């Protein structure tokens, strides 16, 4: 088991401020381009997460405002540590949230 700490949690206050600043912009998901419902609870597949453009595992800074963007939780999870242009997936075309948009409309907000 690794004793390495998660750099996103090493300065929680700073990360929370950055997350809230990006949330206040109300932007769409940078991966799929669909709107984000910022009122959904954390953990919901379509909820807001702060994503690093250059993943932390690839040397990205989780506190750099130029390295973060809003994403749906499911899009962020699907993307993993891939970077735009990796050629491993066309994020918008294969985004799992495209199908979830209909699911959310049918099921409503899970609160």
Backbone torsions as a table, in degrees:
resi	resn	phi	psi	omega
1	UNK	NA	136.1	-177.1
2	UNK	-81.7	141.1	177.0
3	UNK	-97.5	8.2	179.7
4	UNK	-66.9	133.1	178.9
5	UNK	-87.0	152.0	178.2
6	UNK	-75.2	117.9	-177.4
7	UNK	-63.4	-22.1	178.1
8	UNK	-69.7	-23.0	-177.1
9	UNK	-102.6	-6.1	-176.6
10	UNK	-69.8	-24.7	176.6
11	UNK	-136.3	74.4	-174.0
12	UNK	-57.1	-39.3	-178.6
13	UNK	-64.1	-44.3	-179.7
14	UNK	-64.5	-42.0	179.9
15	UNK	-66.9	-40.8	178.8
16	UNK	-62.5	-42.5	178.2
17	UNK	-61.8	-42.7	179.0
18	UNK	-65.3	-44.1	179.1
19	UNK	-59.4	-43.9	-179.7
20	UNK	-68.1	-36.6	178.4
21	UNK	-64.4	-43.6	178.7
22	UNK	-68.0	-40.4	178.2
23	UNK	-57.6	-42.0	-177.6
24	UNK	-63.1	-22.2	178.5
25	UNK	-72.2	-25.1	177.0
26	UNK	66.4	29.8	-176.8
27	UNK	-76.6	162.5	175.1
28	UNK	-77.1	167.8	178.0
29	UNK	-62.5	127.2	-178.1
30	UNK	-73.0	-13.6	-178.4
31	UNK	-89.0	-50.5	-175.6
32	UNK	-104.3	-16.8	179.8
33	UNK	84.3	-2.7	-179.6
34	UNK	-82.7	154.0	178.0
35	UNK	-64.0	153.8	176.9
36	UNK	-110.1	131.9	173.2
37	UNK	-87.4	100.8	-175.2
38	UNK	-71.4	-6.2	178.7
39	UNK	-91.0	-9.4	179.3
40	UNK	-66.7	146.5	-179.8
41	UNK	-70.8	151.4	176.5
42	UNK	-56.4	140.3	-179.5
43	UNK	99.0	-21.1	176.3
44	UNK	-68.6	139.7	-177.3
45	UNK	-55.5	-30.5	-177.5
46	UNK	-99.8	8.1	-178.8
47	UNK	-74.1	165.7	-178.4
48	UNK	-77.2	135.2	168.9
49	UNK	-134.9	148.9	175.0
50	UNK	-88.2	119.3	-176.2
51	UNK	-108.5	143.4	174.8
52	UNK	-90.7	129.1	178.6
53	UNK	-65.0	-46.8	170.0
54	UNK	-100.6	109.8	-175.6
55	UNK	-56.3	148.5	178.4
56	UNK	-55.9	-38.0	-179.1
57	UNK	-66.5	-13.3	178.2
58	UNK	-112.9	18.2	175.0
59	UNK	96.9	4.4	179.5
60	UNK	-71.1	150.1	-179.9
61	UNK	-93.6	116.2	-178.4
62	UNK	-72.4	-4.6	-180.0
63	UNK	-110.3	-0.9	-179.0
64	UNK	-83.5	115.9	-179.5
65	UNK	-57.7	-25.9	178.8
66	UNK	-81.2	-6.5	-178.8
67	UNK	-109.9	9.6	-179.3
68	UNK	-125.7	153.6	178.4
69	UNK	-155.7	156.1	179.4
70	UNK	-75.4	146.2	177.9
71	UNK	-149.0	155.1	168.7
72	UNK	-69.6	147.9	178.2
73	UNK	-55.3	-46.5	-176.5
74	UNK	-68.0	-36.6	177.6
75	UNK	-65.6	-43.4	-180.0
76	UNK	-62.6	-43.3	179.4
77	UNK	-65.0	-41.6	-179.1
78	UNK	-65.7	-38.2	-179.1
79	UNK	-66.9	-36.1	179.8
80	UNK	62.1	-133.7	-179.2
81	UNK	-102.8	20.2	176.7
82	UNK	-75.0	151.0	178.7
83	UNK	-110.4	152.7	175.0
84	UNK	-54.3	135.1	179.1
85	UNK	90.0	0.0	177.9
86	UNK	-66.4	-22.4	-179.6
87	UNK	80.6	0.5	-179.1
88	UNK	-78.5	-25.8	176.8
89	UNK	-163.4	146.3	172.4
90	UNK	-89.4	101.3	-170.1
91	UNK	-50.7	-48.3	-175.7
92	UNK	-69.0	-40.1	-176.6
93	UNK	-70.8	-30.9	-175.3
94	UNK	-110.5	9.2	-177.5
95	UNK	-59.8	130.2	-179.9
96	UNK	-67.8	-18.3	-176.2
97	UNK	-79.0	-12.9	177.3
98	UNK	-58.1	-45.6	176.6
99	UNK	-72.7	-27.8	-178.7
100	UNK	-72.9	-21.3	179.6
101	UNK	-57.7	-44.5	178.0
102	UNK	-66.1	-39.8	179.9
103	UNK	-61.6	-43.2	179.7
104	UNK	-65.6	-39.0	178.7
105	UNK	-63.5	-38.4	-179.4
106	UNK	-74.7	-42.0	-173.2
107	UNK	-91.4	-18.6	-176.9
108	UNK	77.8	-176.3	-179.4
109	UNK	-75.2	132.2	175.6
110	UNK	-89.1	101.0	-178.7
111	UNK	-115.5	NA	NA
